């Protein structure tokens, strides 16, 4: 389907009036190859917005033998498409480093982070969902969004197991879907007290003010093998709502943002014992969580808000004429 969609886009570009500039996301992955070919035909500049880096993310989801074969076949093609772009929008320093390893020159890379979607303020608990979902604890952590192969859940749930905290002291709420959600559910059912971890399906945008309002802190996780390849969009979403972030991962940029701005806490994957101690003491730090939430919102507004991001995109696009000579 992704290949078919990308071919249709390529044909549509070719059959329509010659554009001045082409802008493409990296999803679906084959689309940037089609854009690269259109550039060769029209001799016009194009901008790639690297939401995820391909084919690396794709290859990590395949078996080792297939991955090795496809890597040799498609990686040079993708890398050439990135290098031929007039500009490549990166979601952060870690991704920029990966792009440079593909051969994209430093002066072509522009960092514009994703901003939080939806203009809403959270409705703090107790709200309608507090009773419906039985969210009654001193501290509630939320994981909202996809829980897939790039995300890490083991450290968090193992830490909760080690902490031996009762559900009235701390609960973890997964409002989530994804390929790893069933494994997390199985672990919770086997090793954790009933109602310590609550799993709910993804909700509509209209319900996000309620689900985010249940939380005292929000969880972001990323496996180290995906550093620089994927930038968790939930990170900006949490910052935009003034939620302090519990980051489980090794991405140096996310770690730096959180620590330098006192916007949450950072733990390495597998460091369940240290995280368990933090969870035990978190009830005593409610004022600290509130301060960190305020710091998170302040950082977001000054650095990666929608207004900041759109201004950067406008400047990038308005300068397209200069790309013809580069």
N, C-alpha and C positions, 0 to 999 in steps of 0.2 A: 504493500500500500504506500509506503514512504517513497519507494522508487517511482511508482506510478504518479504520485502526487508531484514529485520533483520534475519528472519529465513534462507533465502538463504545465507546470509553471514556466519551464524553459520555453516550451512551444508558445505559450501566451506572450512571453516577453518578445520573442522573435517576430511574432505575427502582428504585434501592436506597433504603434508609433515609437520610434527610437527614443528611449528615455535619456535623460541627462545624467542620471545616477541611479544605481541599484543598491538597495539596502536589504540585507538578508540575515535572518537568525541562523543558528546552526541546527535548529530542529525544524523539520526532520533532517537528519545528517546529509543525505544526498543533495539537498537543495543548494549547498554552496558549490558543488561541482557544476551544477547547471548554471549557476550565476557566473562561475569562472568561464564556462564555454560561451555564454552570452557576451561577456566582456571581450573575449577574443574576436567575436564576430563584429560587435559594434564599436570596439575600441573606446569604451567608456569606463569611468571609474566605478568601483563598487566597494561598499562597506560591509564587513561581516561583524555581526553582534554575537559574540561567543557565549551563549547561555551555558553550554557544556562543551567540552572539547572532544571532538571526534576525529578519528575512529576509536580513540583510547577508551572512552566510556563504553562504547558498543562492544569492544573486544573483551572487556572485563566481564561481560555477561555471557560469554561463550565458553565452550570447552577449550582446554589448552591446545589441542591439536588443530581445531578450526581457527582458533585465535592466532596461532603462529602463521598459518597459511594466509589468512585474510590480512594480517599485519603486513606481510611482504607484498601483497597485491595492492592494497588500498591506501596504506599510510603515505606513500610518496605522492599519490594523487591528491589526497586531502591537504598534505603539507604544502604542495604547490599552490593549491587554491587559497590557503591562508596567506602565503608569501606574496601572491599576486594581488591581493586586496590593497586598495589605496589606504585604508585604515581598518584596524581590527579593534573592536570595542571589547575590552577585558573587564571582568567583574571584580578584579582585585589584583594585588601584587603577586599572589601565588599563581594565579592563572597567567599573568603576564610572563612570569618566569618560564612556564611551560610553553607559551607561545614563542618565546625567544629560542627555546630549544628546538622548535620546529623550523627555525630559520627566519622568523618574522623579525624585521629590523625594529629596534627600540623606538625609533621616531615614528613608526606606523601604529604603535599601540597606544590606545587612549583608554584610561580607566574610568568607567562609569558604573557604579554599583547599582544593583536593582533596588528600587524603593518598595515600601510596603504597599500592597494593593488595598484599595477600598478606603474611602475617607470616613472613618468612624472612630468613635471613642468607646472604650470598653465600659460595660455596665458591671460594676463590682458586685461580688457576692455579698449577701445573699440575693440571688436573682432567680428567675423562673426555673433555671436548670439545676440550681442547688439542691432542691428537694427532689425533682424528677430523676436526677442522676445520683442521688445520695452522696453529694459532695459535702461532707461534714467532717472536717479535720482542721487542725491548727495551721497546717501548711499544705498547700496543694501545688504540685508541679504539673505542668502541661506539656505534652508533645503533640503538636498540631501539624498535620500534613502527611506526606508520603513517608513510609518506613520501608525502604527498599535496600538493595544490595550495597548502596553507598553509605548507609546509615548504621550506626552502632547502638544496640540496645542492651547488650549483655552486661556491660559495666554498670549501668544504672540499676537494673533489676537485681544483679548480684549484690550491689551495695545495699539495696533495700533489704535483701535477705539477711545480710551480715548485721545490719543495724538492729534487727529484731523490733522495729518500731510497730506499734499498733496502728490500725487504720484511722483511729481518732486523732493520732499525732501527725501522721503524714500520709498523703495519698498521691499517687501518680495517675494522671488522666491522659490516656492516648485517644485523641480525636483523629483517627488515622486510617489509612488503607495502605496496601503495598505488599510486596512479596515476602516480607519478613514478619508481618504482623501476627501470623499464626504461630510462629516459633516463640514470639514474645508471650503470646497468650498461654501457650503450653507451659512455658517456664513459670509464669505467674500462678497458674492453677496448681502446679506441682509443688512449688517451693514457698509460696507466699500466702499470708492469711487472706481469707475471703474479703473482698472489697478494698484491699490495699492498692490494687491496680485496677482501674476501670477502663474498659475499652469501648469506644463508641465510633461509629462510622463518620466519615467526613460530613460536615454540615454545610448549609448554604451560606453565602456571604452575609446574608441578613442575620444569621445566628452567631457569627463570629464575635460580635461585641459581648454576647452572653458567655460563650465558651472561654474567651480570653479573660473575661471578668472573674471566672472561677479561680484563676491562677495567681499565686504569689510569685512564681518564678517559672520561666519557660526553658525547655530543653532543646538544645541543638546538638546533633552528633554527626560525626563524619569519620569514616574509616581512613586511616592514614594513607592507604593506597589510592585514595581519591583526592588527596590534597592537590589543589590547583586545577583539577579536571572538572570539579563540580563546586558551585558556590551555593550553599543552602539558602533558598529564597526566604525560608521562615526566619532567618536571622534578622533581616531587615524588617519583616513583619512584626516581630517581637519588639525590636527597638522602637518602632513607630508607635507602639501602644504603651511605652514606658514600662515594659516588663524586664526585670533583670534576667540575665541569661546564664544558664548552667551549660557550659560548653564541654562536651566530651569529645576530644579530638586532638590532633597535633598540628593543624594548619597554623603556621606562625602568624599569619596576618589576622585571623579571627582572634587568636590568643592575645595579640598585641592590642587590638581594639578594645577588647573586654578589660584587660588588665590596666592599660594606660588611662582608661576613662572610668575605672572603677564601676563598670557596668554589669558585673556579675562575677562568676567563679569559673575557673578552668581546671579540668582534670584530664589526665592522659587515659587513653583507652586501656582497659585492664587494671586501672588503679582503683579497684572496688573498695579496698580497705580504707584508703584515705577519704574516698567519697562517702563511705558509710559513717565515718566520724563527723563529716560535715553535715550529713542528713540528721544525725542525732542532735547536733547543736543548733540546727537552723531555726528551731522555735524561739531560741533566745536572741535571734538576730533579725527580728521583724523590722525594726527601725533601719537596720543596715540594708535589708532588701528594698525598703521603700526608697532609701537614698540612692541605691544602685539603679532602681527603676527610673528615678528622675534623671540620673546621669545618662542612662541609655537613651532616653527621649531627647535630651539636650544634644548628645552626639549625633543622633539621627537627623534632627532638624538643621544642624549646622553643616552636615557633611553629605548625607545620602537621601535627603528628602526628595519627593517628586519634583519640587520646584528647582532644586539644585540639579537633579538629573536631567530634566527637560532643558534647562539652560545649556548644559553641556552638549546635549544632542543637537540643539538648535545651532550652536556654534560649529559643531562638527559638520552638519549638513550645509550650512550657509557658506562654508569654505570649500565646497566641492570643486569649484572651478580651478582652484590651485592644484588639485590632484592630477589634472591632465598632464602637467609638466613634470610629474614625479613618478 
